[in-house]
C-alpha cells in the first residue's frame, strides 16, 4: 500500500500553498517534525509499516477489518518478514511466524491473556467470561480446571464410544443432509455429529440438532465480525443488530437447555459416578463459586467448540482423502490390520500411526485455526525485540508450519511426519499454560470419527475437484465459503462385516 510507506514531507509539501511565507513554512515543518518525534515508538526498528503521523495505524487496522485477521497476518509477514509490528485499535501489535519467537510466547505465563474489542467480546459474552477469549487471567485460571477435568481422564475413553455411536447413527440417516441431487452436505453432517457427541458427554439434554447448528453458525459469524471492530461501530445500533440477535438466539437456546439440566439434577435420586461438565458447573454455582452467567457461557463455549472448528477440520480432511487415493489406501490397510472386523476402541488409538500422521499433516497443510492471539502482561524481550506490557501478539502458526523443518512444506505429503517433529515446529493446538485445553480429546474425536466413517463409506468430491478449488475465508479461522456446490460430496457404502452388522 502506497499510504503505508508515504513520505510525511511529501504530505506537507502538497498541502502548503505557493504563497505561504517562508517563516510560516519553516514553523509548520518544525511543528510536524516535533510531532513525529513525539509519536516516535521505541520499537520503530521492528519491521513493519510506518507510523506516518497516525496514518499507519489506521491503515493496518483497516486492513484487518477488510481482509480478515488471517489474510492480513499473512500479508504483513510476507511483506515485512516473520516478526512484524502493526497496530490494531491503535494498540501496538506483533505478528510472529518465527518458531523460536512463537515457542517463547507460548511457554511463558506473561502471555496467558487474550486481546480483542472489549465491546465486541461483551456482546458475545466472552469478555472476562468463559475460557476461549477470557482476557482476565485470574478468572480464567478459576474456570480452566472445569474444562480440564471434562476433557481428560474418563472423558477421553467415553468419547471414543460416543463418537462411534454418533457417526453410525448419522450415517444411517444421511437423507437429513442429502441434497436434491443426492449429494451429501458434509459440513452439516460433521456439525451434527460434533454437536451430538459434545451434548452426550458434556450436557446430556435432548436438543434440536438442526436448529442449534444454525444458531452456532450465526454466533460464530457474530464473534468473527465483532472481535476487532472499533468502538464507534457499536454506537451504530443498525450495524450491530443482526449480530446481537444471533448471539441472543444461541444464548437463549443454551439457557433453556441448562435450565432443563438444573431441573433434571434436582429430581435425580443418585448422581452418576462421573458427573458431566454441565453438572459440575451447576453444583459450583450452587456453592457460590460461579455465577449463572459464568455457567451459561462455559457450557455454550464447550458446546460450540467442536461444531465450530473440528467439523471444518474433518471436512477438509475428507476432501484431502478424496484427493489422495493412495493415502486413503494406506489408511484403510492400517485400519483393517489394527481393528479387523470391529469398531475402534481405546487400545487402538496409539496403533493408528498412519491415521495420526494424516491428521497432523492435514492440520499443517490446511489449518482451520492458524492463529493464536495473546497479550503481553509485562515487559519482555523476544528474539532481541523489546515487547512492552500491553502489546498484542498474534502467532501466525499456519505460516510457521510451512516455513521451517518440514521436507515438503508446500505439499500435502505424509512424508512430512515420517520422522518425529520437534514440538517447537508444529503446534496446531498451541502448548504451555494457555495451550488448547481440548487438544487430547480433539485428537480422539478426529480419529474415532474418521475411522468409523471410512470403514463404512468411500468419499468422493464433486466433479473430482480438490481443496484448491474451494473458496475459503481466512479471518478468525479458515472456513470454506458456504453455499458453493463444491462443498458437497458423494458417499459410496463400502462392503464390510463386523460382529453386529454387515453390508
Protein Blocks (a to p, Z undefined) as FASTA:
>chain_A
ZZlmccfklmmmmmpcfklcfklmmmmmmmmmmmmmmmpcfklmpgcddfklolmmmmmm
mmmmmnopklmmmmmmmmnojbdcddeehiacdddfbfklmmmmmmpmklmbccddfklm
mmnopgopajllocbfklmmmmmmmmmmmmgcjllmmmmmmmmmmmmmmmmmmmlmccfk
opacfklmmmmmmmmmmmmmmnopacdfklmmmmmmmmmmmmmmmmmgcfklmmmmklmm
mmmmmmmmmmmmmmmmmmmmmmmmmmpmbdcfbacfklmmmmmmmnopacfklmmmmmmm
mmmmmmmmmmmmmmmmmmmmmmmmmlmmmmmmmmmmmnomaccdfklmmmmmmlmmmmmm
mmmmmcfblcdcdddfbdcdeehiacdehiacdddfklmmmmgopablmbccfklmmpcc
dfklocfkogajlbcfklmmmmmmmmmmmmmmmmmpccddehhiafklpccddffbccdd
ehiaklpccddddddddfkbcZZ
